[in-house]
Structures are given as C-alpha cells and as structure tokens.
C-alpha cells in the first residue's frame, strides 16, 4: 500500500456505479486503489440516468454472468445499505399483461424466474391487482407479482461506495481522462489529463467509452459500444400516492420496455425508451417521444391525467453488438474490462466488483482484506425518511421545490469527495430538480458555490 495516487496496486477507470463499486471492493480487499474519472464528479455518464430499481434478477439470462452478478449484488446491497444510511423502498413489482398475447408469455417468465432461483413470483388476477394498485387501469388483464423488487437512491449509492474506498486508503482523480497507456510486463503506465498513473492492475469501467479506453491502452477492443438512449418523464409529487408498485411490461428480446414506477424522491416516473444512436453524449429529449410516454403512463394509470410533469431526462446505456455483460480478461497484461453493463448495472455493481476481484486474484493480485473497515453514512435525500430541513440550524431553504437546505449544499463541498459540478450537486442534494427546475434557486446556488467549480454556475444554468 501507499499514499501516492500515481503509483497504485489497482487503477479503476470510470466513476460510474460499477467503477465506484469496484474501487470499494478493491480497497476492502487490501489493495491500494485509485479511481480515475474524466469528469469533474462521479456519475457523469450512463449511471446518472436510470430507473433506480434494485432487481432480483428474475428475468436475467439463466446461468449468465449478469444473473450471477445481479443476484450477488442484490444480496450484498440488502446487507450493507443500512450501514451507509442508504434508503430503500420495498415496492414489489407487477409484470402487467394488457393483452392476451402478453399473458401467453407469462409461462416463460415464471419458468425463467424459477430457474434463476427467484421462486416467490405468483400470478394475480384483475381483482387481486386492484387490491394492490386500485388506481391502475381496469384494462389490465393479469399480472405476475415480483415481491422482492425495491426502489433505491441511484445517486447516493455509488457515492457511498466511493466514499468507503477513500476512507479505507483509496484515492480518486477527477478531470483525468485517460489518453493512452503502456504495459511494461509488470506495471501499467496510464497517461491522464492529470498526469501519469502507474498500476499493477487495471479495471476498465468506462461505460459508454469502454471500447475507446481499451483501444487507447491496448490498441484494440473486443467489443463496440452502440449507445442506446432511454428517455424518462417524471410526474409531480402529487402523483406519489397513486402508485406503490413498480409496473413492469412484458419484456422483449431487445429491451425490458417502458416501466411505470415510484421514485425514492416521492415522484412517479415512466420510461425508459430504447433508441439506438451514434452519439455517446447526446442525452437530449424529444417532445414527441415524451408526449407518447405521458400518454402510455396515463393509459396505465388514468389519474395521472390530472398531474403535472415535473421533469424530463434521458440516460444513455452502453449497449454493445451483443446482449449481456462484456467482461473481458487480458491476463497477460493485468487488465480487465467490464463492458456492456446496461440496465442492471445498479443492481449488479456489487456483484461485478466481487467478480472483478476474483479475476484479479487469478492474475496474481494478493492482498489481505481490511479488518474492521471504516463505514460512514451518506446524507439522506429520500422523501419518505427524515430530511435535513426538519432539524434546526440548517440556515435557509435554498430549493423550495425539493426542500434542500443551505447546510446540505455547503456540506457537499466538504469531506472526502467534494462535489465538482452543478450536475453533481443536483444529484447529491436534489437542488434544482423539482417543479421549477432551478428557475428560483439557481442564483442562490451560484452564490453558495462561487469559486468551487471549474465551470462557474451562471444564473439560469440550474435549469439548463
């Protein structure tokens, strides 16, 4: 071990949920690890836009690596979330059939779940569905109940992972895009925008840019990212009481489909779409598609017709030319790539991290796990649990839509991982993510963060 981030045991490239989970696992296993992220904060890529569902893996390909990682990640998350103060909502899920054709496929879904070791699914008739979700459209024919699906906080979770990595000896480099690399037979030298990093082993978790990183360092990549955009619509908190379960569609071979779900922040959301595109960073939204999403949501939950839309956003998933995770080993070069981690990345991250450690162990990584590792809690931003504004001394309410305090905003700029950008601040506090989308609070946020970000906030930026 050491304290110089330029000379480490394991370099993890990419600060998404998988990279943060891998950094945590390596630190806990006793390796000196550095996380290298090209942006100013974590979650700047694919991980920032997802449905925030903790999946059981009931519908994963049977006996696949994805199924094993989701299963392991799910179990570990349930075991550690309380120690990190990470919120969780046991919503359960309903796989809803709205047509006879969809009902016919229920048998295959139940068999796959059973084969995956998720044996508590059960069929529900229309009356039983109504008892659970009385506001769903009466056009629903039947459903499969998946009782152990959860909704979690998708942004605080990877923050907690990385925070534990740093508190147990790890390091992080932001604004450190990897430009190239070379392996001398023993160590890698990764050249970054923040200078060189020498590492015994490398784990590439670069998500949407995973194939590019492989090409820059290894000279070639065994997979190609095919960006897939998923657009979402978020309904106002007034809709929160209308739905308590995740409503899943009957999936197709290409996509899990459009989901209607409660969020940990008190809203109802619908999405994602699945639109293939060439651009890796185009997360723009399309009015026509968003309108169609709203219509689909209202068809399933008619009471939403009286609810305003609070926000729209898009996430880009790192799909590849093949389905499934693309975990690729280069044992002669001490390199592992975790690629093609799509919709189950949040659920599978902890399992992937354990899998990566096993692979590195085969490559010769040999350290001793830390005894009594440091564990600290992250602030709660979930709606159903006590919030900071409920405690005295918070200074002022900066964002009235989401009830975000001055104390919360100032706290993000301190500690082991100071927030590095406006988008990071929004994900850590919910500021500017409510009804007005920053219209009223952006000026005050700019004042409070003046001089803290490489790109200063201008008035109006918070709702950009």
C-alpha positions in Angstrom: 0.0 0.0 0.0 0.9 3.6 -0.4 -0.5 7.1 -0.5 0.7 8.3 -3.9 -2.1 8.2 -6.4 0.4 8.0 -9.3 1.7 4.5 -8.2 -1.0 2.0 -7.1 -2.0 -1.6 -7.0 -5.2 -1.2 -8.9 -6.4 1.6 -11.2 -10.1 1.7 -11.9 -11.1 3.7 -14.9 -14.6 5.3 -14.8 -16.6 6.8 -12.0 -20.0 5.3 -12.7 -21.8 3.0 -10.3 -19.7 0.0 -11.4 -16.4 1.8 -11.1 -17.3 3.1 -7.6 -18.3 -0.4 -6.5 -15.1 -1.9 -7.9 -13.0 0.7 -6.2 -14.7 0.0 -2.9 -14.2 -3.8 -3.2 -10.5 -3.4 -4.1 -9.9 -1.1 -1.1 -11.8 -3.5 1.3 -9.6 -6.4 -0.1 -6.5 -4.5 0.9 -5.3 -3.2 -2.4 -4.2 0.4 -2.9 -6.7 1.7 -5.5 -7.2 4.9 -7.4 -10.4 5.7 -9.3 -9.8 7.7 -12.5 -12.7 9.8 -13.8 -12.6 12.1 -16.8 -15.4 14.4 -15.5 -15.4 16.7 -12.5 -17.6 14.4 -10.5 -18.8 10.8 -10.4 -21.9 9.6 -12.3 -21.3 11.9 -15.3 -22.1 9.2 -17.9 -24.5 6.3 -18.2 -25.1 5.9 -14.4 -26.7 9.2 -13.9 -29.9 8.3 -15.8 -31.6 5.1 -14.7 -34.8 3.8 -13.1 -33.2 3.2 -9.7 -34.7 -0.3 -9.3 -32.9 -2.9 -7.3 -33.6 -6.1 -9.3 -33.8 -9.7 -8.1 -32.5 -10.8 -11.5 -35.6 -12.9 -12.0 -35.6 -12.2 -15.8 -31.8 -12.3 -16.4 -30.5 -14.9 -18.8 -30.3 -18.1 -16.9 -26.8 -19.1 -15.6 -25.4 -16.0 -17.2 -22.7 -13.7 -15.6 -25.3 -11.0 -15.5 -27.7 -13.2 -13.5 -25.0 -14.2 -11.0 -23.8 -10.6 -10.5 -27.3 -9.2 -10.1 -28.1 -11.9 -7.5 -24.9 -11.3 -5.6 -25.2 -7.5 -5.9 -28.8 -7.6 -4.7 -27.9 -9.7 -1.6 -24.9 -7.6 -0.7 -26.8 -4.3 -1.1 -29.5 -5.6 1.3 -26.8 -6.5 3.8 -25.0 -3.1 3.7 -27.4 -0.4 2.8 -28.4 0.4 6.4 -24.8 0.9 7.5 -24.4 3.5 4.8 -27.8 5.2 5.6 -28.9 4.4 2.0 -32.7 4.5 1.7 -34.8 1.6 0.3 -38.4 1.2 -0.6 -39.8 -2.3 -0.8 -42.3 -1.6 -3.5 -42.5 -5.0 -5.2 -43.2 -5.2 -8.9 -46.1 -6.2 -11.1 -45.3 -7.6 -14.6 -48.5 -6.4 -16.2 -50.3 -8.0 -19.1 -52.5 -5.7 -21.1 -53.3 -8.2 -23.9 -53.8 -11.9 -24.4 -50.5 -12.1 -26.4 -48.7 -10.8 -23.3 -50.4 -13.2 -21.0 -49.3 -16.1 -23.1 -45.7 -15.3 -22.3 -46.2 -15.5 -18.6 -45.3 -19.1 -18.5 -41.8 -18.4 -19.9 -41.3 -15.6 -17.4 -42.3 -17.8 -14.5 -40.0 -20.6 -15.6 -37.0 -18.3 -16.1 -37.5 -16.8 -12.6 -37.7 -20.3 -11.1 -34.5 -21.3 -13.0 -32.8 -18.1 -11.6 -33.7 -19.1 -8.1 -36.4 -16.5 -7.6 -39.3 -18.7 -6.7 -41.7 -16.3 -5.0 -43.4 -14.9 -8.1 -47.1 -15.5 -8.4 -49.9 -14.9 -10.8 -52.5 -12.3 -10.0 -56.0 -11.9 -11.5 -57.6 -8.5 -12.1 -59.3 -8.4 -8.7 -56.1 -9.2 -6.8 -54.3 -6.5 -8.8 -56.9 -4.0 -7.9 -56.4 -4.7 -4.2 -52.7 -3.9 -4.5 -53.0 -1.0 -7.0 -56.6 0.3 -7.2 -55.6 3.2 -9.5 -54.3 1.1 -12.3 -56.4 1.0 -15.5 -59.2 -1.7 -15.5 -57.9 -2.7 -18.9 -55.2 -4.7 -17.2 -55.8 -8.4 -17.7 -53.5 -10.1 -15.2 -50.0 -9.7 -13.7 -47.2 -11.5 -12.1 -46.2 -10.3 -8.7 -42.5 -10.0 -8.0 -42.5 -9.2 -4.3 -38.8 -8.6 -3.6 -38.1 -5.7 -6.1 -37.0 -2.4 -4.5 -36.6 1.2 -5.4 -33.4 2.8 -4.1 -31.4 6.1 -4.4 -29.3 5.7 -7.6 -27.0 8.7 -6.8 -26.2 8.4 -3.1 -25.4 4.6 -3.6 -22.2 5.0 -5.7 -21.2 8.0 -3.6 -21.3 5.8 -0.6 -19.2 3.1 -2.4 -16.5 5.5 -3.4 -16.5 7.3 0.0 -15.8 4.0 1.7 -13.0 3.3 -0.8 -11.3 6.6 0.0 -11.8 6.2 3.8 -10.0 2.9 3.6 -6.9 4.1 1.8 -8.1 4.7 -1.8 -7.7 7.7 -4.0 -9.7 9.4 -6.7 -8.6 11.6 -9.6 -11.2 13.8 -11.3 -10.8 15.6 -14.7 -8.3 12.8 -15.5 -9.3 11.4 -18.9 -7.1 8.5 -19.9 -5.3 9.4 -23.2 -3.1 6.3 -23.6 -1.2 3.6 -21.8 1.6 1.1 -21.9 2.4 -2.1 -20.0 6.0 -3.0 -19.3 5.3 -6.6 -18.3 4.8 -5.7 -14.7 3.1 -2.4 -14.4 0.8 -0.2 -16.5 1.5 3.5 -17.1 -1.8 5.2 -17.8 -1.4 8.7 -19.1 -4.2 11.0 -18.0 -5.1 14.7 -18.2 -3.9 14.9 -14.6 -0.6 13.2 -15.2 0.6 9.5 -15.3 -0.7 6.7 -13.1 1.3 3.6 -12.6 -0.6 0.5 -11.6 -0.1 -3.2 -11.2 -3.6 -4.0 -12.5 -6.3 -2.0 -14.4 -10.0 -2.5 -14.4 -11.8 -0.6 -17.2 -15.2 0.5 -16.1 -15.5 3.4 -18.5 -19.1 2.6 -19.6 -20.0 4.5 -22.8 -16.3 4.9 -23.5 -15.2 1.5 -22.5 -14.2 0.4 -26.0 -12.4 3.7 -26.6 -10.3 3.2 -23.4 -9.4 -0.3 -24.5 -8.3 1.0 -27.9 -6.2 3.7 -26.3 -4.4 1.5 -23.9 -4.5 -2.0 -25.5 -4.5 -1.0 -29.2 -7.8 -2.7 -29.9 -11.2 -3.5 -28.3 -13.1 -6.8 -28.5 -16.5 -5.0 -28.4 -18.1 -1.9 -29.7 -20.4 0.4 -27.8 -23.7 1.0 -29.5 -25.3 3.9 -27.5 -28.9 3.4 -26.6 -30.9 6.4 -25.3 -33.6 6.0 -22.8 -36.0 8.9 -22.2 -38.0 9.4 -19.0 -40.8 11.6 -17.7 -41.1 12.4 -14.0 -44.6 13.4 -12.7 -45.1 15.8 -9.8 -45.0 14.6 -6.2 -48.8 14.9 -6.1 -48.9 11.7 -8.1 -46.8 9.8 -5.5 -49.9 8.5 -3.7 -51.3 6.9 -6.9 -48.9 4.0 -7.2 -46.9 2.0 -4.7 -45.5 -0.8 -7.0 -43.2 -0.9 -9.9 -45.3 -1.7 -13.0 -43.1 -3.7 -15.5 -44.1 -4.5 -19.0 -43.7 -8.0 -20.5 -40.1 -7.7 -21.9 -39.0 -8.3 -25.5 -35.7 -9.7 -26.7 -34.3 -6.2 -27.2 -35.5 -4.3 -24.2 -37.1 -4.6 -20.8 -39.6 -2.0 -22.1 -41.4 1.0 -20.6 -41.7 0.9 -16.8 -44.1 2.9 -14.6 -42.6 3.3 -11.1 -42.4 5.3 -7.9 -39.2 7.0 -7.1 -37.4 7.2 -3.8 -37.9 11.0 -4.1 -41.7 10.9 -4.0 -42.5 11.1 -7.7 -43.9 8.8 -10.3 -41.8 8.2 -13.4 -42.2 6.5 -16.7 -39.5 5.2 -19.1 -37.1 4.4 -20.5 -37.4 4.3 -24.2 -34.8 2.4 -26.2 -33.4 4.4 -29.1 -30.2 3.4 -30.8 -27.9 6.3 -31.8 -24.4 7.0 -32.8 -23.6 9.8 -30.3 -22.3 8.8 -26.9 -23.1 12.1 -25.2 -26.4 13.2 -26.7 -28.8 13.0 -23.9 -31.3 15.3 -25.4 -35.0 14.6 -25.2 -37.7 14.7 -27.9 -41.0 16.3 -27.3 -42.9 13.8 -29.4 -41.4 10.8 -27.6 -42.0 12.4 -24.2 -45.7 13.1 -25.2 -46.0 9.4 -26.1 -44.5 8.4 -22.8 -47.0 10.6 -20.9 -49.9 9.0 -22.9 -48.7 5.5 -22.1 -48.4 6.4 -18.4 -52.0 7.8 -18.4 -53.3 4.7 -20.2 -52.0 2.6 -17.4 -52.6 5.0 -14.5 -55.5 7.2 -15.6 -55.3 9.5 -12.6 -52.0 10.9 -13.9 -54.1 12.9 -16.4 -54.6 15.4 -13.6 -50.9 15.6 -12.6 -48.2 17.9 -13.9 -44.9 16.8 -15.4 -42.1 17.9 -13.2 -39.1 16.9 -15.3 -37.9 15.0 -18.3 -34.4 13.5 -18.8 -32.6 10.9 -20.9 -29.9 8.4 -20.0 -27.6 6.6 -22.5 -27.0 3.0 -21.9 -23.7 1.3 -23.1 -25.2 -1.3 -25.3 -22.9 -3.4 -27.5 -23.3 -5.6 -30.6 -24.1 -8.5 -28.2 -26.6 -8.8 -25.3 -25.2 -9.4 -21.9 -22.2 -8.2 -19.9 -19.0 -7.9 -21.8 -16.4 -8.9 -19.2 -13.1 -9.4 -21.0 -9.8 -10.5 -19.4 -6.3 -9.7 -20.7 -4.4 -11.9 -18.1 -1.0 -11.4 -19.8 -1.5 -7.6 -19.4 -3.1 -7.5 -15.9 -6.2 -5.8 -17.4 -9.9 -6.5 -17.1 -12.7 -4.7 -18.9 -16.2 -4.6 -17.5 -18.2 -3.5 -20.6 -21.7 -3.5 -21.9 -23.2 -3.1 -18.4 -26.7 -1.8 -19.2 -30.0 -1.7 -17.4 -29.0 -3.9 -14.5 -25.8 -2.1 -13.7 -27.1 -0.5 -10.5 -28.2 -3.9 -9.2 -25.2 -5.8 -10.4 -22.5 -3.4 -9.5 -21.5 -5.0 -6.2 -21.6 -8.5 -7.7 -19.5 -7.3 -10.6 -17.0 -5.9 -8.2 -16.7 -9.2 -6.4 -16.3 -10.9 -9.8 -13.6 -8.5 -10.8 -11.7 -9.2 -7.6 -11.8 -12.9 -8.3 -10.4 -12.3 -11.8 -7.6 -10.1 -10.5 -6.8 -12.7 -7.9 -6.2 -15.2 -10.7 -3.9 -12.6 -12.3 -1.8 -12.5 -9.2 -3.4 -9.8 -7.0 -2.7 -10.9 -3.5 -3.6 -8.7 -0.5 -5.2 -9.2 2.8 -8.8 -7.9 3.4 -9.0 -4.9 5.8 -10.1 -5.8 9.3 -12.9 -3.5 10.6 -13.1 -1.2 7.6 -14.3 2.3 8.1 -18.0 2.7 7.2 -19.7 6.1 7.2 -23.1 7.3 6.3 -24.2 9.5 3.4 -26.9 12.1 3.9 -30.5 11.1 3.2 -32.3 12.7 0.3 -35.2 10.2 0.1 -38.7 11.7 0.6 -40.1 9.1 3.0 -37.3 9.5 5.6 -36.3 12.5 7.8 -34.7 15.3 5.8 -32.2 17.9 6.8 -34.8 20.8 6.9 -36.5 19.0 9.8 -33.5 19.7 12.0 -32.7 23.1 13.4 -29.7 25.1 12.2 -30.0 24.5 8.5 -29.5 28.2 7.6 -32.1 28.6 4.9 -34.2 26.6 2.4 -32.4 27.2 -0.9 -34.5 24.9 -3.1 -38.1 25.2 -2.0 -39.4 22.6 -4.6 -37.3 19.8 -3.1 -36.7 21.4 0.4 -32.9 21.5 0.1 -31.1 23.4 2.8 -28.1 25.7 2.7 -26.4 23.3 5.1 -26.8 20.4 2.7 -25.4 22.4 -0.2 -22.4 23.6 1.8 -21.7 20.1 3.1 -21.3 18.7 -0.4 -18.3 20.9 -0.9 -16.5 19.4 2.1 -15.5 15.8 3.0 -13.5 13.2 1.2 -15.3 13.8 -2.2 -16.2 17.4 -2.6 -18.8 18.0 -5.3 -17.3 19.0 -8.6 -20.1 20.3 -10.7 -23.6 21.6 -10.8 -24.9 18.3 -12.1 -23.1 16.6 -9.2 -24.6 19.0 -6.7 -28.1 18.3 -8.0 -27.6 14.5 -7.7 -26.3 14.8 -4.1 -29.0 17.2 -2.8 -32.0 17.2 -5.3 -31.5 21.0 -5.6 -33.0 22.4 -8.8 -34.7 19.1 -9.6 -38.2 20.0 -8.6 -41.2 21.8 -10.1 -39.3 24.9 -11.2 -36.2 23.1 -12.4 -33.9 25.7 -10.8 -35.8 28.8 -12.0 -36.0 30.2 -8.5 -32.9 28.8 -6.8 -30.2 28.9 -9.4 -29.0 32.4 -8.5 -28.6 31.4 -4.8 -26.9 28.1 -5.7 -24.5 30.1 -7.9 -23.7 32.3 -4.9 -23.1 29.4 -2.5 -20.8 27.5 -4.9 -18.9 30.5 -6.2 -15.2 29.6 -6.7 -15.9 25.9 -6.0 -16.4 24.5 -9.5 -14.1 24.6 -12.5 -17.0 25.8 -14.6 -18.8 28.5 -12.6 -22.6 28.4 -12.5 -24.4 31.3 -14.3 -27.9 32.3 -13.4 -30.2 30.0 -15.2 -27.7 27.2 -15.6 -29.5 25.1 -12.9 -32.5 24.6 -15.2 -30.4 24.0 -18.3 
